Amino acid sequence: MTILFVENAMKKILIKTLKILLCLLLALLLFVAGGLGVLTILEYRPAEVEELAPETVCDRSDTPAAGDKLKLVTWNIGYGALGDNADFFMDGGSMVYTADRTRLAQNLEHIRDTLEELSPDVLFVQEIDRDSDRSYHTEEVRYLSGDRADPTGMTGMSFVFANNFRASFVPYPIPPIGRVNSGILTGTAWPVASAQRIQLPCPFSWPVRIANLKRCLLVTRIPVTDSDKELVLVNLHLEAFDDGEGKIAQTAQLAELLKKERDAGNYVIAGGDFNQTFSNIDNSAYPELPGKWHSGWIDVSALGDGFTCVMDPRTPSGRSLDQSLTGAAEKDPAHFQYYVLDGFIVTDNISVESCDVIDLGFKYSDHNPLQVSVTLH
C-alpha cells in the first residue's frame, strides 16, 4: 500500500512538472512568435526609388565645370564605435557594444577633425548613425554635417543622407544590438540638384531579413557648368555578411546604373565600401588568413570599356574585427587580417590623378579614409 501511494504521488508530481514545463515552453514560443510578429509589422520596407532632400545646403551658387580638379574622400566611419580597441561578434570577436560614450565622442571628434582637414569637394560616408542604441542615440549626421539650427558640423557643404539599416529592435546576440537607425551620407561643395535612394537586392529571407540591412545606392546629381551634363555621385556600402550572391547581385545593379549614366554622357563617380577588392588591384600584401572573413572580388572587366576602377593597395583600407588592434599580439599582415575594400569607379571623361589611403592606423574606425584626386574633361 505504501509503495503504491508513493508511486501515485510521484506520478502526480511528474505530471505537474511536465505541465509546468509545457506551459513555460508554450509561453516562450508565444513570446518569440509575438516578437517576430511585431518586428515583421515594423520591418523597414523602403521603396525601390525614393526622392531625398538635402540635410544642409551650401551657400555657393556655382557648379563644377570641365577642367576642374576635384578632391574626393570616402570613409566608413564604423558609426564612431569601431576604433582600434574594438572587436565585433559578426567578425568572430565577442563585443556587441564596442565603445562607451566617452570613446564614441572621442572617435567622432577625431573623424570630424580629419575630414575638415582633408576638406574634400565630395565626401562619401558609410555607417553613420542617427538614433541607435549602439551609438547612444548620438545624432552623428548632424554632428558631421551641421544644420541651420546646429551649425557645428563641417561648413560649406551640402549633405544628403539615405538609410540602409533601420530596425526598431535587433534581437541578437546577447546583449542584443537593439534599435538601429543608420545609413550613408554624401557631402558636396555645391548645391544638390536632386538625390535618390535606390534600393539594392537584399539577399536575406524572413526572418533574418526583418532586422537586417536594406542596402542602397545614394545617387546625388549636380549640374555641370555650360553643359547639359550632370556630375552623378553614387555613394555605396555593399553587402558583407552574405554567401556571396548578395554582393554579385548588388554589384550587377551598380554596373547597370553606371553604364546608363555614362551612355547619357554624364560624369559619374561611384565610391564607398565595396566589401570587395577590384580584380585589377594587387592586394597580395594583405593575404586573407584562414578562418577570417572573406572579402571577394569585383571583376572590373565586366563593367566594359569606359570606366576606371581605383583602390590603393599600398595601405589597407579595412581591418578585421575578430580581435581588437590594441590587444593583438602581432599586427603584421602575416598574422593580423587587413583588407583593401574601399575605392572609386569613374567614367572615362574623368581622369584619376592620385589615389591614397590616409593611414590613421584604424584608431577611430575599422576603416581608413581613402582620398582621390580627379579631373573632369
LINSULCOR-V193997 format. One record per backbone hydrogen bond with DSSP energy under -0.5 kcal/mol. CO is the residue of the C=O (numbers start at 1). NH is the residue of the N-H. If there is no record, write none. Layout:
co-><CO CO>
nh-><NH NH>
This chain:
co-><1 2 3 4 5 6 7 8 9 10 11 12 13 14 15 16 17 18 19 20 21 22 23 24 25 26 27 28 29 30 31 32 33 34 35 36 37 38 40 43 48 50 56 64 65 68 70 70 71 71 72 73 74 75 75 77 78 78 83 84 84 88 88 89 95 96 100 101 102 103 104 105 106 107 108 109 110 111 112 113 114 115 121 122 123 123 124 125 126 127 128 129 129 132 132 133 135 138 139 140 141 142 144 150 150 150 158 159 159 160 162 164 165 166 167 169 170 172 178 179 179 180 181 181 182 182 183 184 185 186 187 188 194 195 196 196 197 197 198 201 205 205 207 207 208 209 213 215 216 217 217 218 218 219 220 221 221 222 224 229 230 230 231 231 232 233 233 234 235 236 240 244 245 246 247 248 249 250 251 252 253 254 255 256 257 258 259 260 261 262 266 267 268 269 270 271 272 272 273 277 278 281 283 284 287 289 296 297 298 298 299 300 301 306 308 308 310 311 312 317 318 321 325 332 332 336 337 339 339 339 341 341 343 344 345 346 347 349 351 351 354 356 357 358 360 363 366 369 370 371 372 373 373 374 375 376>
nh-><5 6 7 8 9 10 11 12 13 14 15 16 17 18 19 20 21 22 23 24 25 26 27 28 29 30 31 32 33 34 35 36 37 38 39 40 41 42 43 45 199 197 159 225 68 376 72 374 121 122 372 124 370 77 126 80 81 82 86 325 326 91 93 92 89 98 104 105 106 107 108 109 110 111 112 113 114 115 116 117 118 119 189 73 125 187 75 185 77 79 183 140 141 135 137 136 138 140 143 144 145 146 154 147 152 153 188 55 56 186 184 214 182 44 180 171 178 177 170 133 134 167 130 131 164 165 128 162 125 160 123 158 221 52 198 219 50 199 217 203 208 209 210 211 211 212 215 200 237 198 219 220 235 196 233 193 194 231 227 224 232 267 222 233 269 220 235 271 218 273 242 248 249 250 251 252 253 254 255 256 257 258 259 260 261 262 263 264 266 265 268 232 347 234 345 236 274 343 238 298 281 283 286 287 289 292 277 299 279 300 302 303 304 348 310 346 344 313 315 368 339 88 328 335 336 338 320 317 318 341 274 276 272 310 270 308 350 377 353 375 373 371 359 360 363 84 319 358 74 356 72 353 354 70 351 67>
